[in-house]
Amino acid sequence: MNITHIRNATQLITYAGKRFLIDPLLAPKDAYPGFPGTARAEIRNPTVELPCAVESLLDVDAVIVTHTHADHWDQHAIERIAKAMPIFVQHDDDAQLLRSQGFRNLTVLTDNTPFGAIQLSKTHGGQHGTDRAYAVPELAEMLGEACGVVFRHPEEKTLLIAGDTILRPQVADELQKLQPDVVVLNAGYAHVIGFGPIIMGAEDVLNVHFLLPQAKLVAVHMEAINHCLLTRSALREYVDANQMGEAVIIPEDGESVIV
């Protein structure tokens, strides 16, 4: 498989001969205000430009939207992606939203969703923040649900995209059960003021490595959105200090990884 990290959580993945665009954030730099109530909300998003032309991201076989927060499915994606494009979403609510935006070829992910010879599976253990954050009704509604996706094919390694989640026991159990060969981790350590992280950070990358010592980990969702506090350089230093450099890949925007 070939994973090209575009920006934030946006990936272009070639898997078993099919091209997938993951969580498209296609706007130019500074197009949107920072997320209110989050760390460094005064900074506009995205904080960096795309590393390639938008047009190069539109020639794909399918799009996967793990959830519809604006840094994973933005207005520019809504306007630029073909309305007949096959798009996979996490549940009926997201399908209804995208249908209202004009998209016609929507599939809700299940435990076994075929796409040609590829089997796609929705993960179930994730949570986009702590239990304490979800105990506040308005914050729980804002954070919502966010899934991960597993890719399987007889001639490919098993790939798991974790999505926007913290590393909670349910996620750890699911990782150990699924035993993926490659895991894409959203590791930017995004913070909501007063409630802390809503996605993984450096220590979570280490703990996923402990759970799956043979897997390759690809750390993304850094240095593109106002509330992501972990930088690539800080994560590289942490990875090196913990002697897991062989296992963890931290791609730059536009960099391709063959695993």
Phi, psi and omega in degrees: 000155177236123178248113174258115178280123182268297182184141179057239178260007182280121178233150169246111188243126171259119186221121180052040175083359178252146179255125181242135171258122185255130171045066186289119168247103193250002184289156172289166179307139174067021183290332188233154173292159174298157180291122181296145178079007180245169180301136176057043184296345179286346181276134181278154182244153344292157186276351180223159177282161169299145179275004184207170176289142178305321184303328182289347181262354187267345180270077182228168178273334181196161176241140173241125179246106183290331172192171192253024169300152190294344176268006176236341181205094189254175184298325178294323175295317179301321183280329189263331183282137182300137184293340178266002181299134171297125181230131178256133181230170188276332182199177186297326180298316178292323176299318179296319179298311181293327176297321178292339178272001174104359182278140191244346189241072189251139177229129175275126181294142175233194176286345179208089180248108182282145169224096192062230179272000181270136174258121175257139179225138176277135173278162187234348189272350190287158175208129189275052181146178183279165174302323180298319177295319182286349175285347177263111190306314183292327177286321177300320179293321180293316182289319175063204179254149176213127183258169166248173183223136175252134176250131176226144175201143184303333184253012180233158168291155177281127181248134174236124171261114189288331183077189182278096180210154166277168177269091179257167183305324180295324178291316179300317179297319181293319177300316180293325178291316186281330179050055178292153177276330182226133180231125173266120183249128171279102196241024184280357174059048179295140186236138167260132183300129179086351183229352174080206190289146176240356170221179185288163176225197187300313182296328178292321176301316178300315183290327173294322176299319177298321180291323186230070188297338181268352186276152168271130179251129180247112186264124183225194179064046179231150169058038178220343185230145191306322190266005177274114190263343181270127178265162177299317183296320178294320178292320177299318179298318179294317179299314180296319181297330180263011173053046177237026182298334178289337186262334189249128177248131181236085187286147170284163175301129180089354183275139178257142181234128175254122184229000000 
